Amino acid sequence: MSLLLAAILATSLGTSIDQIIATPPFDHAVWGIEVEDEAGSVLYAHDAHVLMIPASNRKLFSAATDVNCLGLDARLSTELWLDHHIDGDDVILRGGGDPSFASDRHESPGVAPFVAALRARGVRHVHDVIADVSLFSDRVTVPGSWKVGNLPADYSAPVDALAYDENVFAGESVPDAALFAAQQLREALVMGRIGVDGAVKLNTAPRVWPAFVTSVKSPMLFQLLTTVLKNSHNLYAEMLFKRSSSTGSYADSEDLERRFATDEARVDPAEFRFVDGSGLAPDDLVTPAAVVKVLRWMNAPERRGNWWLILAQPGSEGTLHNRLPDLAGRMIGKTGSLNGVNALSGIVRGSDGKYRYFSIILNHHLANTRDALHALDAIAEEIAKF
């Protein structure tokens, strides 16, 4: 493509996007947009280096950090142990940070293998049922930055080293994920004709239990991240982000993320600040230009094949299922929505077969979600024409 033709097309793209963002009621909102071509040239920018509330576009950073720290083939274990003492055996359900444990989404067997393993060992009576969540050391189960109005919705389930059926019961998040999981084990033991005469308890201090029984492993991280990015699942994002650090603390995971983003993805450290792992917090901030850099990292030739399977695609499963049908097979992306916030960032193959990278973040708007998504999608369609 000649430089002259490229300039003409970029001017046309800019005119089209300017018209969309100036259309009421979006002319009174805050837009941040960055569009780059395969070579790194900026095709369009509108406040691309201004910090914006990203909603679930934040998950792009946490998911990349998970892969960088754990590896795509990592599998997380939920373990069963026994502790022998004078009152009888206690059973310990030890969390390994697996958000899919006992969830139908990934066909987890839950606690059934634990009951079967105890019966196979001849155990017919236990004392206490203990939930060990010591892997997550900071004991922050609900980020302080989350709005109270979002609790106890199913999308704001508590974050701990143990999960059971995604920490949701009867359509709402459970108040204590660890005790909920331990209570489910207790009930399964009783149903399996193993008596329980003690209490359901919580252990938060690291310790070595004397007798390992068995474990249930999660699917590979690759599969768990499809739930994070295709389905935009907050609990999966939060648990995996905390699990990315050896201490299971937000502070240490944030440090690892900061090093990854600045050293490997080459993001300016002044262009992002995250306070949770999922984007539910309105205090999360990032620039569109920073998002594009992470997308470029994902689309490097050695990583491209994996991320094109992990991210949402138009016409496929996930949050883009019913959006941008004309871009099916040509685009991957991440959506984001909060009150007054909508975002769409992604990678699209242009009409010339080359990649375009874009991040569109809309803040402080008063429109309904349908109209906001229509505006975002219209911009993405214009980018794909280039």
N, C-alpha and C positions, 0 to 999 in steps of 0.2 A: 504494500500500500504506500503510495507516495505521501510525502509530508503534507502536500497541499490538500489531498483528499482526506487525510486524517484530520487536518484542521477543520475542514468543512463539516465532516461528520461530527466532530467534537462540538462544534458550534451548534449544529442541529440538535444533538443530545442535550446540550445545556439549555437551549430554548424550550425543548419539550419538558424537561424537569422543572425549569423555572415556572412554567405555566401551571404545572400540577401543584407545586407547593404554594403558589400564590392564589389558588382557588379557595374561596370561603368554604368552610370556616377555618381552613388550615393556614390562611394568611396571618392569623393571630397566634399561631402555635410556634414552637421552636423546632427547627429542623437541623439535623446534622447529617451530611451526606458526603461520602467519598466513593469515587469510582476510578479504578485504575485498569490499565490494560496489562497484557501479559509481560510486557517489558518493564513495567513499573511506572509508566507515564500516567499522570493524573488526567483523566478525561473529563471529570467534573468534580467540583468540590463546593460545598456550602457549609461553612462552619465545621469543617472536617476535623479541626484540632480543638474543638470546644468540648468540654466534659459534659456528657449526657447521661441520663438514667437509661440503662440498657435493657431493663427487665431480663428476660431469659437469654438474651444475647450474651449475658455474662457467662452462661454455661460453656461457651466456646473456650474460654480461658481455663475454667476448672477441668473440663474434659481433657484438654491438651496436657494439663499438668498431671492428671491421673496417668495418662499414657506415658508421659516422660518419666514419672517416678516408679510406676508399677509394671509397665509393659502390657501390651495388648493381650497376652496369653495368661495373665495372672488370674488365679482363682482364689476366692476368699472362703475360709473355713468357719463354720459354726460347729463348736465341739461339745462333746459330753464327757464329763469327768466325774469321778467318785471321790469323796473324802470320807475316810473311816474315822469314827470316834465312838466314844462310850455310849452315846445315845442311838447309834446306828449310822448307816451310810447316808450322807447328804449327796444329792445329785447336783452337778454344776453345769449350767448351760452357759458356755463361754462364747461371747460374741467376737467375730472376726471382721465386723464391718460390712457384712453382706446385706445389701438392701433387698435382695430377692428371696431371702429365706422365708419359706412357707407361703410364697406368692404363686398364684396360678399363672401369672404373666410369663414366668420362666419355668413353669411346671416343677417347682420345688417340692420335694416330698415332705418338707417340714420336719416335725418331731417324730414321725412314724418310725424312721430307722433307729432312733434313740430308744424308743420303747422296745422295739424288737431286739436290739443289742443287749439291753438289760435282762430281758427274759431269757435270752440265750445264755447269759452268764448265771442264770439261776436266781437273779434278784427278784424277790417278791414283796419287799418292804423297804421303804426308804424313810428318812426323817425330813430334813428341809430340802426345798427346791430353791437353788441359788442362781440368780442371774449375775454373771460376771461380765461387767462392761468396762473393765479396767484398761482395755486397749485404747479407749478414748479418754485421755487423761484430763482434759480441761473441764469436763463435766458440764459443758455448755450444750444443752439439748434443744434449746430454742434461742436462736440468735437474738440478741437484744435489739437489733436493728429492725426486726420484723414488726409490722404494724399490728397492734392489738386486735384491730378489726378483722385481720385475717385468721385469727385463732377462734375455734379449733377446726377450721376447714380441713378437708382431706389433703389439700395441697400444702398445708403447713404442719405436717406430721412431725413429732419430735425426733431429733437426730441422736442416735446412740449407737454403740457398737453392736447392739442386738436389734434386729427388726423381726416382726412377725406379721405376715400378710400386709406388708407395707404400712404397718402401724395405724391402720384404719379399722374401725368397727362401727357398723350401722351408719356408714356415711360420714363419720367424723373421726378426726384424729384422736388417738388414745392419749390420756394424760401422761402416762409413763410407759415408754416403749419397752424397757427392760422387764419391768414387773408384769406387763401384759404378756410378753413372750414366756416368762417363767410360769405364769398362771396357765397358759395354754399347754405347757409341758405337764404341769401338775394334773390337769384334767385328762390329758392323754394317758398318763400313767395309771390313773384310777380306772379309766375305761379299759386299759390293758391289763387289769387285775394285778396291779402293783400298788400296794397300800402306801399312803402318805400320811404320816402322823405329825409332821412338823409344819412350818410356815413357809411362805414364799418370801425370799429375802433378796437383798441387793448387795453385791460386792463391787467396790470401785477401786480398791487398792491392789496393785499387781502382786500376785503370789503364785507359787507353784503348787498345783493340786497333785495329790499322790497317784491317782490311778486314771489313766486315759481309757475311755471306752470306745468312742468312735466319733466320726465327724461327717458333716454334710457340706460338700463343696458347692460353691456358686458356679454358674456358667463363667466362661472367660470374660475378662474385662471388656473385650471387644463387644460381646453381646450385651453386657450391662449398659455400655455407653450408648447403644442404640435406643435404649429406654430414656437415657438422659437427653439425647439430642433429637431423636425422631419424635418422641412423645413429650419431651420437655418436662420430665418428672423431677419434682423438686427433692423428694427424699433420696432418690438415687444419686442426684447431683451432690447433695450435702454429705451423705455418708461416704461416698467415694472420694470426695475432696478431702474430708478429714482423714480418711484411710491413706491418702497419698503421703502423709508424713508418718514417721515411725512412732511418734508420740500420740497421734490421733488428736491433735489440738488444732484449732483454727489458726492460732498464731504461727505455728510451725509450718502448716500447710500454706499459709499466705506467704511466708518467707520463701518456700520452695517455688511457689507460683511466680513470685516477683523475680526470682533469679532466672527461671525459665523464660518468662516473657521478655525480660530485658536482654539476657545473654544469647538466647537461641532464636526467639522470634523477632528480636531487635526492636522491641516496643520502647518508646520513650517512657521512662518511669513516671514522668509528670502527667501522662495521659491515661492513667487508670488508677482506681482505688476501689477495692472490693471489700465488703464486710460480711459476706456470707458465701455459700458455694453455688447458689442456684439463681440468684437475681431477684428473689422475692423482696429483698430489702430495697426501699427507695433511696437509700444512701449509697448504693453502688453507683459508680461513675466510670465512664470510659469514653474515649473519643472514637468517632467512626474510623479515623485513620489507624488507630491502634487495632481495632477489630480486623481491618483489612490485612494488617501485618500477620495476625494469627491465621487468617484464612490462607495467606500465602505460604506460611509454614506448613499447614495441613496439606496443601496442594503440591508440595515439592514432589518430584517424581518418585522418590523412595517411599513416600507416605500416601500418595494420592489414592491408590487403589483401596486402602482401608477406609479413609475418610469419606470417599464417595459411597461407601456402603453404610457408614455409621450415621451420617447426616440425613436430614429429611430431604425427600425429593418430591416434586410435583407429581400427582397421580399415583403415588405410592403411599405406604403406611406413614402415619405421623401427622404433624401439624400442617403440612403442605398438601395433604391428601386431596382436598377440594379446591386448591388454589393453583393458578398459573398452569393450566393444563397444556397450553401450547409449548411450555418449556420442559415437559416431561422428557427425561433422558438427557437433558442438556444442562440441568441446574441442580445444585445441592444448596441447602441453606438452613438458617436457624431463625425461628420466629421469636417474638417476645411481646408480652402484653401485661400491663398493669393499668390501674386507673389513670387515664390521661396519658398513657405511654404505649406506643406500639413500635416495633422494630422488625426489620428484615435485613439480614446480611447473608451473603452467599457468593458462590462461584458459578458462572454461567459461561458456556461456550458460545461465542459470538457467531455471526453469520460467516465469518472467515475461518471458523474452526478453532480460533485461539481463545484463551481464557480471559474473562473479565472478572474483576474482584470488586465487590461493592458492600457498603454498609449504609443502611438508611435507618435513622433513628428519629422518631417523632415524639416530642415531649410537650406537656402542658397544652393538650388540645381538649376541646369540649365536644368533639364529634362522637357519634356512636361508633362502636368497634367495626361494624360492617363497612362504613364509609372510610374509616381510617385504613383498613386492610385494602380496600379498593385503591386508595391513593398509593399505598406502598407497592402494590402489585403493578400498578400502571407504570411506576418508575422502573421497576425491574424489567418489565416488558420493553420499555424504551432502551434500556441498557443492552438487552439481548439482541436488539436490532442492529447495534453498532458493529 
